[in-house]
Amino acid sequence: MRRMNRLVRLFRALSGETQSAFGETTGVQAVLLAKYELDLVEPSAEHLERMARGAGLTVAAGERLLDDADALRQPRQRAGSGAGGLHEQLAAVVDSVYQRLLRLPPPGCAPRGDATS
């Protein structure tokens, strides 16, 4: 979702109002608020200012809140031994395949154990 649209969601959420009520407070149509929140259209600077005021903030304060929230968000990690463990597992598989390839006869040579003479 685009950052400006995230700001719209933040401002309305902080206001505690429905889209209809927030639209009346800010002078932005509820249908347009819904499009902003669904990331269908990007809000103008004027509408952002109105919605920030409706939430009792400035646009700059809203951006700082988003930055703080992003900094606190922990990245999702899968359970596992990490890249080091994966490296070791892959090395073992590659080594096993390599050892098997070394045991194959070179091209054009008869396999061992054939009695051709």
DARA-V778044 format. One record per backbone hydrogen bond with DSSP energy under -0.5 kcal/mol. CO is the residue of the C=O (numbers start at 0). NH is the residue of the N-H. E is the energy in kcal/mol with one decimal. If there is no record, write none. Layout:
CO|NH|E + CO|NH|E
This chain:
1|5|-1.9 + 2|6|-2.0 + 3|7|-1.6 + 4|8|-2.0 + 5|9|-2.5 + 6|10|-3.0 + 7|11|-2.4 + 8|12|-2.6 + 9|13|-2.7 + 10|14|-1.5 + 11|15|-1.3 + 11|16|-0.9 + 17|21|-2.9 + 18|22|-2.4 + 19|23|-2.0 + 20|24|-2.3 + 21|25|-2.5 + 22|26|-2.1 + 22|27|-0.9 + 28|32|-2.2 + 29|33|-2.3 + 30|34|-1.8 + 31|35|-2.3 + 32|36|-2.7 + 33|37|-1.7 + 34|39|-2.7 + 34|40|-0.9 + 35|38|-1.5 + 43|47|-2.2 + 44|48|-2.2 + 45|49|-2.2 + 46|50|-2.6 + 47|51|-2.5 + 48|52|-2.4 + 49|53|-2.2 + 50|54|-1.2 + 51|54|-0.5 + 51|56|-3.2 + 52|55|-1.3 + 57|61|-2.0 + 58|62|-2.4 + 59|63|-2.0 + 60|64|-2.0 + 61|65|-2.2 + 62|66|-2.4 + 63|67|-2.5 + 64|68|-2.5 + 65|69|-2.5 + 66|70|-2.2 + 67|71|-1.9 + 68|72|-1.3 + 80|84|-0.6 + 81|85|-1.7 + 82|86|-2.6 + 83|87|-2.0 + 84|88|-2.2 + 85|89|-2.7 + 86|90|-2.4 + 87|91|-2.0 + 88|92|-2.0 + 89|93|-2.8 + 90|94|-2.5 + 91|95|-2.2 + 92|96|-2.4 + 93|97|-2.6 + 94|98|-2.5 + 95|99|-1.8 + 96|100|-2.3 + 97|101|-2.0 + 98|102|-1.0 + 99|103|-0.6 + 100|103|-1.0 + 105|108|-1.8 + 110|113|-1.3 + 113|115|-1.0
